Structures are given as C-alpha cells and as structure tokens.
C-alpha cells in the first residue's frame, strides 16, 4: 500500500503562487489546508478564490502570521507547512518558525522564497534587503533544526518575460529591443503553475530534505541575445538592438526611485551578474528539480512566447 500522503498547510493560498500550490497539493492527493486571514473573506475578489479552493477540497482555517494561536491550531493538523506570502511579509515568518519548532511534528517546512537563491545573489546593499530578509529566515530555520526544503525557482514567466525583459513595456517589442550588458549571461524563467507542481511533488521525497531545490529546466535557461533571437524567429523579423552597458544600467538604477527601480535591479542581478546561473547545482546540499522529477511536464520559454504572438 502506498504510504499516506502528508497533510499540507499553505499560508498565502490566495496569492499568485499560493492558489497553484493549493491546486497542485489536491492534484497530488494531499489533504490540503489553507490559513486565511479573516479579512480575506470580505474581499470580493479573494473570497471568490477562497470559494473555488473550498469547492475543490481545501480546508480553510482562519488565522494569520501575526495570530500565534491560529498558527498553533493550524500547525497541529498537518505534516508539512508551505509559506507563500509576499516578499514584504518574509520576516513575519518568525512566529511561524517558533510555532513549528515548538510543535516538533512538522516533517517539512518550505519558507516563502520562490525566487533566486538569497545565499547566492551578488547584489547585497542594492536590493532593499529583498534577499537578506530571505537569507535571515533560512538561518533561523537551520538554527532551529526544522526540516526544510528551500525552493529556488528563479523568475516566474509572468515577471519580465511578457515584455521580453523590456522595463516599461507590457508586450514584447516588434521593432527595437534593449539588451542589458553583452546579452550573453543566462537567466531562468519558470511558470508559476509548474513551480507549484514541482514544489508539491518534493514534499515527501527524502532526496530534497534539508536541501535547496533549484530550477534550471532545459528550454527555460536563456540569455537576452537568445531570447531576442527566439522572438525574432517567431515574428519573422529582425529587431534593432540597443545595448545598455553595466555602467549605464547602474546609473539608471540610482536615478530611479524605489520601488520602481526593482525591475532594473533584478535585471542587473540575473542578466549582468548571472545570479541565477553562475554556480553549479550539483553540490551535496542542492537538488535539481527537473532531473528529480522527469515525469512532470512544464511550459518552456518557447511555448510561453507562443502565447504572446
């Protein structure tokens, strides 16, 4: 008989990634719970999402990261906790970590990361603590001896890619395109629904216990030059290229106020510093998502760009 599936709690289930995590959890037959802030039920758009989750089979629990009692009650009912709150709430996970530590029954905790590896990014002091807050949560989880998997999926396809990495544009360009740096540094994009599937797939897998799960799917690792070339082949036309040097980009970042400069900072990180691809992911404390789960299908960058034609 198949081992019983872990019971899963998702915090942030109405968010961009959260509802995909909830659906994937149900799809892989996990009993699935969502911790929902009381005010979410009165928000028309979010309450619609909640109804959909509930109808699909998710057990809704009222509570929040600020309400310790609700965390204690929720954590009691599950084996795995996945936090998918927004970046600005990352440090609010400290209560949760304490509750998980005290409960002693959680078999896996996946904190809210779902981006670049905060221990590998090379932009410290530039990113308004975006990554250092995530790294701080990592250190806390490790220090408390909580079993974890850190999910490092790089960029979502819904971020930067819809414009072909052209800040300010909503759709890919049809005449001229800006390329940052020399255009040869590779970045990684993965669709949220795929990030969710791989994340849920890994929950009961001993191979990813206390490791970083990295995403570098074949067909999803591209330099800006390669992206432009791929797009040109799809629209049947060459674009005029405008190159922006590292110096010019840094100047632009300085001249643009926060948070409007974050897109430029992330572009600098990924496509000039190479923060998503400069290091090897074959080390003992890491795991490669697409190698571990070859049976899971995912949308490639080429397939994603087809939807923008």
N, C-alpha and C positions, 0 to 999 in steps of 0.2 A: 504493500500500500504506500502511496506517495505521502511523504512527510507533510504534516499540516502546514499550511501557508501562514506566514507571520501576519499578525494583525497590525495594520498600518494607520498611524495618525499623521494627517497632513495639516500643517499650520500655514495659512496663506492660500487656501484652496480656491478662493475666488479670483486669485491673481492670474497673470498672463501664463505662467508656467503651472501654477497650482491646480487649475482645473484639468490640465492634461495629466498631471500626476495622479489626480483622483481617478480619472477615467482609465488610465493605464493600470492602476492598482486593482480596480474592479476587473479589468480585462484579463489580468493575470491571476484572478480568483483570490485575491487577498481580501479578508474582511477589512473594510475601509472606513475610517473615521475622519471627520474634519472639525478642527477647532475654529469656531466662527465668532467674531466679535458681535455682541448684542446689537450694535447699531447697524450692522450689515443687513439685518432682517428688514429694516425700514428703508434701505436704499433700493429704489425701484429696479435699477439695472442689476445690482448684485443679488437682490432677493430672487430675481428670475434665474440667475446662475445657481443659487442655492437650491431652488426648487428642482432644477434639472439634475443636480448632483443627488439630491434626496430621492428623486424618482428613479435614478439609475441604481440606487442601492447604498449610497454613502450615509453613514450615521452622523448626523450633525450634533456637535456638542457646543454649548455656549461657553465662551471664555476668550481670553487674550493673553498675550505675553506679559502684560502688566498685572494680571489677576492670578496670583500664585495658587490660590485654592483651586481655580479652574484647571490649572496645569497639573496639579497633583491628581485630581479626579480623572483627567483625560489620560495621563501617562499610565495610570493603573490599569487601563483597559486594553493596552496594546503591547506589542513586542518591538515595534520599530517606530521611530519618530523622524519625519521629514519636515524641515522648516524651509518654506519658500517665500519668506517675506521680502519686501523691497530692501535695497541697499541701505536706505536711511534708517531702517529698523534693525540692522545687523547686530548692533550692540545690545539690543533688547533681548537677545537670546540668553543673556547671562542667568536670569532667573530660571529659565527652562533647563539650562545645563545643571544648575544646582538641584532642581527637582528630579532630573533624570539620575543624577549621581545618588541622591537620597533614596530613590525608588529601588535602584540596584537591579531592576528586572528588564531593562531595555537592552535588546540584543544588537541593535544598530541605530546610530544617530547620524542623520545626514543634515548638517547645518546649511544655512542659506548661503550658498556660494554661486554655483551655476554660472561660471564665467571663466576668466583667466585664473591660473593658479596664483594666489596672492603671495606665495613664497618665491615665485619666480619673476614677477614683474620687476622692471628696471626703471620705474618712474616715481620712486618714493619722493615725497615732498612736492610732487606736481599734481597729485590726484585728489587733493582734499580728503585724505585718509580713506578713500574708497577701498583700497586694498589692505591698508594696515589694520582697519577695523576687522576685516575678514580673517586676517592672519592672527589677530588677537583672540578671536573666537577659536581658531584652530589650537592655539597654545593652551587655552583654557580646557578644551575638550581632552587634549592629550594629558594635561596635568591631572585631570580628574579621573583618568583611566577609563573613560567612557568608550565603548566600542564604536568605531565610526567608519564611514566612507566619505571622503571629500570628493565632490563631483566637479570636475574641471572641464566644462563643455565648450569653452571659448565663447565666440559670439553667437547669438541667435541669428537665424536668417532674416528675422524681421528687423534687425538692427543694422544700419549702414548699407546692407546689400540691396534693399529695394531701390536705392539711388545709384548703385554701383560705386558705393563709397564716395559720394559727392555731397558733402555737407550743404544743407540748404535746399537740395533737390528732393522731390518726392518720388520721382520716377527716373529710370536710367536715361542718360543723355543720348541724343541722336545726332549731335554734331561735334561738340568738343568736350573733352574729358580731362579732369585734373588728375595727375599722378603724383603721389607724395613720395619723396626720396627718389631712388633709382627705379622703383617699381618692381624690384626682384624679391623682396622679402615676403615670405608666405604667411598668410593668415588662415583662420579656420572658422567656418560658419556651419551651424547645425540647427535644424528646425526644432522648435520647442517640443512638438509632439514626439519627436524622435529622442530628444534628451530625456523626456519623461519615461518613454518605454525602456531605454537602457538603464535608467535610474531604478525603476521598479524591478527590472529583471535581476538586478545585482543584490537585492536586499537579503536574500537567503543564501548567497554564494560566499563560501568561506575564502575564495580566492581574492575577494576585494575587501576583506576585513582589515581595518586599520591601514588602508591604502588610499592613494589618490586615484580616482578613475578618470583617465584622460580620454578626450575625444579628438582623434585626428582621422576621421573616416576617409578612405580612398574616395576621391571625387569631391571632397569638401575642403581641400587644402590648396589654396590658390594665392599667387602673388597678384598685385594690382595689374601688372602687364598681362598676366594670363587671363585675369577676369575681363579686361578690356578686349583682348583678342577673342575670347569666347563669345562675348556680347556682339562684337563686330561680325563674327561668323553667323550669328543668329539673325542680325538685321540686314546682313548682306551689304555692309558699307563700312568704310574706314572712318575713324573719328580723328579729329585734330587733337593731338596730345599737348597738354600744358604741364610742364614739370615744376613742382614746388619743392625746393630744397629743404633739408632738415632745418637749416637756419631760418628760412622763411616761415616754416611751419611753427617753430618755437616762438618766433616773433608774434605770429598771429595768435598763438595760444595766450601769450602775455597781454596782448591788446584786447582780447575778448573776455568779457566778464563771466564769472561763474553764475549759473551752471551751463551757459551757452557754449563755453569752451570745452566741455567734457567730450563731445564727439571728436574734436580735434586731438584731445589728449589720448583718447582710445586709439585713434588712427596712428598717432605717433608711437604709442606703445606696441601695437600689433604690426604695423607695416613699415616702421623705421627701426625700432629696437628689436623686433622679431619676438616679442614676449610670448607668443603662442607656440612658437616652433623652434626656438634656438637650442632647446635642451632635449636630451634623449629621454624617452618614456619607457625604456626597457629596464629601469632600475628596480631594486627589490621592494621599494615602498610605493611602486606605482603599478597600474594595470591599464591595458589598452582596451577600451570599450568594444570597438568593432572586432577586435581579434577574439575577445572572450565570447562574444555572442554573434557569431557569423550568421545565425539564422534570422536575426532581426533585420528587416528591411528599413531603409531610410531614404529620404529625399536628398539627391546630390545637388550641388550648386547648379549644374547644367539644367537639371529638371526644374529647379526653383526659378532660374532665369526664364525658362519657357513660359512660366505663368505671368511674366511681366511683359511679354511681347504684345 
